[in-house]
Amino acid sequence: MRLSILSVALAVFVALAAPLTAAQDLQSTGTVEVVPREAVAFQPLNPARGDASPQAGVLWGDIKEDVPTGTIIRFQPGFSSPPHIHNITYRAVVISGAVHNDDPAAELMWMGPGSFWTQPAGATHITAAREDAGPSTAFLEIQQGPYLVQPKDRAFANGEFPVNVEADNIVWIDAADVSWVDAPGASAGSDEPKIAFLWGDLAEGGKNGTFLKLPAGFEGTITGEDAWLRAVVIEGSAAHQVSGATEATRLEPGSYFGSQSAAAVHDVTCAGNDACIFYLSVTGKYFVSRS
């Protein structure tokens, strides 16, 4: 299968007519934000390409500013970018479809839902979406901005190396067996929470990224040790309820909840027949408790 290379200008990939910031119709109770998938507002990353451009829906932050940002990216089937670089490092998780992200000379390696990759600042690469996998969606996170796409002749080495981990190669650990998550009462077994470490410096209590897998039917809470906690639904059907709310909010893959206070408690249910997988960006530990 051949993927056509799009002839697009790469000086600034996010030259949008309006600021690309988080959806305004989120549910909020002061320190807690909840953004269901259907509330995410999408705009083209490159308006000049119209529907052919990847679409971006910001969950938190602003990819045009120097702030941490989480964004959902949607690709049309068969999309392939020209070789390019980014001015900053980003991390990403595939939510649907199949995505390839690698050196332009690399063999195609399609990553399915639940796969994780990192793209170092300055490294030349292409990003593509498999043509026969339907629309592909990924979550993308940056720690600083703005997020720019620049020509490959501006490539530079920043000392980092790319990482591509297909979902089947993710290493899951029972939450009860790790020290960076507190899961009271948890024990080894398929019906208990599991963790996969992705990035960060946990020894110093710094910012880090993990997968959290909750078994089907799980009801409990997630609480952060620090004020920074952001959670994106990657797989499964979850429900989230904020304190004082009369009803829970259904969260399908691509939805998000987060908090601005260490005291915030997230009541979470894995509501479907399958396990729920969340990508968590936190500072320090987080705490998972079963109801």
Residue pairs with C-beta under 8 A, 6 or more apart in sequence:
1 131
1 132
3 78
3 79
3 80
3 128
3 131
4 78
4 80
5 80
5 81
5 82
6 49
6 52
6 79
6 80
6 81
6 82
7 82
8 46
8 48
8 49
8 81
8 82
9 48
10 82
10 84
10 149
10 150
10 151
11 150
11 151
12 148
12 149
12 150
13 45
13 46
13 84
13 147
13 148
13 149
14 20
14 45
14 46
14 56
14 63
14 64
14 146
14 147
14 148
14 149
15 46
15 47
16 43
16 44
16 45
16 47
16 64
17 47
18 43
19 62
19 64
20 43
20 56
20 58
20 62
20 63
20 64
20 71
21 58
21 61
21 62
22 35
22 58
22 59
22 60
22 61
22 62
23 35
23 39
23 40
23 41
23 57
23 58
23 59
24 41
25 39
26 33
26 34
26 35
26 39
27 33
27 34
27 35
27 36
27 242
27 249
28 34
29 242
29 243
29 244
29 245
30 260
31 259
31 260
31 261
31 263
31 264
32 242
32 243
32 257
32 258
32 259
32 260
32 264
32 266
33 60
33 256
33 257
33 258
33 259
33 260
34 240
34 242
34 249
34 251
34 255
34 256
34 257
35 59
35 255
35 256
35 257
36 249
36 250
36 251
36 252
36 255
37 233
37 251
37 252
37 253
37 254
37 255
40 57
40 58
40 59
40 72
40 254
40 255
41 57
42 55
42 56
42 57
42 72
42 74
43 55
43 56
43 57
44 50
44 51
44 53
44 54
44 55
44 56
45 53
45 54
45 55
45 56
45 73
45 149
46 53
46 54
47 53
51 76
52 76
52 79
54 73
54 74
54 75
54 76
54 79
55 73
55 74
56 63
56 71
56 72
56 73
56 74
57 71
57 72
57 74
58 69
58 70
58 71
58 72
59 70
59 71
59 72
59 139
59 230
59 232
59 256
60 68
60 69
60 70
60 230
60 256
60 258
61 67
61 68
61 69
61 70
61 71
61 142
61 145
62 69
62 145
63 69
63 71
63 142
63 145
63 146
63 147
64 145
64 146
64 147
65 145
65 146
66 144
66 145
66 146
67 144
67 145
68 141
68 142
68 143
68 144
68 281
69 141
69 142
69 145
69 147
70 139
70 140
70 141
70 230
70 232
70 256
70 281
71 139
71 140
71 141
71 147
72 95
72 137
72 138
72 139
72 140
72 254
73 92
73 137
73 138
73 139
73 140
74 135
74 136
74 137
75 97
75 99
75 127
75 128
75 129
75 135
75 136
75 137
75 138
76 129
76 135
77 97
77 129
77 130
77 131
77 132
77 133
77 134
77 135
77 136
78 129
78 130
78 131
79 127
79 128
79 129
79 136
80 126
80 127
80 128
80 129
81 126
81 127
81 128
81 149
82 126
82 152
83 104
83 124
83 125
83 126
83 152
84 124
84 125
84 126
84 149
84 150
84 151
84 152
85 121
85 122
85 123
85 124
85 125
85 149
85 150
85 151
85 152
85 154
85 155
85 156
86 119
86 121
86 122
86 147
86 148
86 149
86 150
87 121
87 122
87 146
87 147
87 148
87 150
88 121
88 142
88 143
88 144
88 145
88 146
88 147
88 148
89 118
89 119
89 120
89 121
89 142
89 143
89 158
89 160
90 118
90 119
90 140
90 141
90 142
90 147
91 116
91 117
91 118
91 119
91 140
91 141
91 142
91 198
91 199
91 209
92 99
92 101
92 116
92 117
92 118
92 119
92 138
92 139
92 140
92 141
93 114
93 115
93 116
93 138
93 139
93 232
93 234
93 279
94 111
94 112
94 113
94 114
94 115
94 116
94 136
94 137
94 138
94 167
95 113
95 137
95 138
95 139
95 234
95 235
95 253
95 254
96 113
96 134
96 135
96 136
96 137
96 253
97 112
97 113
97 129
97 130
97 133
97 134
97 135
97 136
97 137
98 110
98 111
98 112
98 129
98 130
98 133
98 136
99 110
99 111
99 115
99 117
99 127
99 128
99 129
99 130
99 136
99 138
100 108
100 109
100 110
100 111
100 126
100 127
100 128
100 129
100 130
101 111
101 117
101 119
101 125
101 126
101 127
101 128
101 162
101 164
102 109
102 125
102 126
102 162
102 164
103 123
103 124
103 125
103 162
104 124
104 125
104 126
108 128
109 164
109 166
110 130
110 133
111 117
111 164
111 165
111 166
111 167
112 133
112 166
112 167
113 167
113 234
113 235
113 253
114 167
114 170
114 211
114 234
114 235
114 277
115 164
115 165
115 166
115 167
115 170
116 163
116 165
116 170
116 198
116 211
117 162
117 163
117 164
117 165
118 160
118 162
118 163
118 199
119 125
119 162
120 158
120 160
120 161
120 162
121 156
121 158
121 160
122 154
122 155
122 156
122 157
122 158
123 155
123 157
123 158
123 160
123 162
124 152
124 155
125 162
129 135
129 136
130 136
137 253
137 254
139 232
139 234
139 254
139 279
141 209
141 281
143 207
170 196
170 211
171 196
172 194
172 195
172 196
172 211
172 213
173 194
173 195
173 196
173 197
174 186
174 187
174 188
174 189
174 192
174 193
174 194
174 195
175 181
175 183
175 186
175 192
175 193
175 194
175 195
175 212
175 288
176 183
176 186
176 187
176 188
176 192
177 188
178 195
178 197
179 202
180 195
180 197
180 202
180 208
180 210
180 285
181 193
181 195
181 210
181 212
181 285
181 286
181 287
181 288
182 285
182 286
182 287
182 288
183 192
183 193
183 287
183 288
183 289
184 287
184 289
185 289
185 290
186 192
186 193
186 288
186 290
190 215
191 215
192 215
193 212
193 213
193 214
193 215
193 218
193 288
194 212
194 213
195 210
195 211
195 212
195 213
196 210
196 211
196 213
197 208
197 210
198 208
198 209
198 210
198 211
198 279
199 208
199 209
200 206
200 207
200 208
200 209
201 208
202 208
205 225
205 226
205 283
205 284
205 285
206 283
206 284
207 228
207 281
207 282
207 283
208 281
208 282
208 283
209 279
209 280
209 281
210 279
210 280
210 282
211 234
211 277
211 278
211 279
211 280
212 222
212 231
212 277
212 278
212 280
212 288
213 275
213 276
213 277
213 278
214 220
214 236
214 238
214 268
214 270
214 275
214 276
214 277
214 278
214 288
215 270
215 275
216 236
216 270
216 272
216 273
216 274
216 275
216 276
217 270
218 268
218 269
218 270
218 276
218 290
219 268
219 269
219 270
219 290
219 291
220 267
220 268
220 288
220 289
220 290
220 291
221 265
221 266
221 267
221 268
221 287
221 288
221 289
221 291
222 229
222 231
222 265
222 266
222 268
222 280
222 286
222 287
222 288
223 229
223 262
223 264
223 265
223 266
223 286
223 287
223 289
224 259
224 262
224 264
224 282
224 283
224 284
224 285
224 286
224 287
225 262
225 282
225 283
225 284
225 285
225 286
225 287
226 262
226 282
226 283
226 284
227 259
227 260
227 261
227 262
227 283
228 281
228 282
228 283
229 258
229 259
229 264
229 266
229 280
229 281
229 282
229 283
229 286
230 256
230 258
230 280
230 281
230 282
231 256
231 257
231 258
231 266
231 278
231 279
231 280
231 281
232 254
232 255
232 256
232 278
232 279
233 251
233 252
233 253
233 254
233 255
233 256
233 276
233 277
233 278
234 253
234 277
234 278
234 279
235 253
235 274
235 275
235 276
235 277
236 253
236 270
236 272
236 274
236 275
236 276
236 277
237 250
237 251
237 252
237 270
237 271
237 272
237 274
237 276
238 250
238 251
238 252
238 255
238 268
238 269
238 270
238 271
238 276
238 278
239 248
239 249
239 250
239 251
239 268
239 269
239 271
240 248
240 249
240 251
240 257
240 266
240 267
240 268
240 269
241 247
241 248
241 249
241 267
241 269
242 266
242 267
243 265
243 267
248 267
248 269
250 271
251 257
257 266
259 266
270 276
280 286
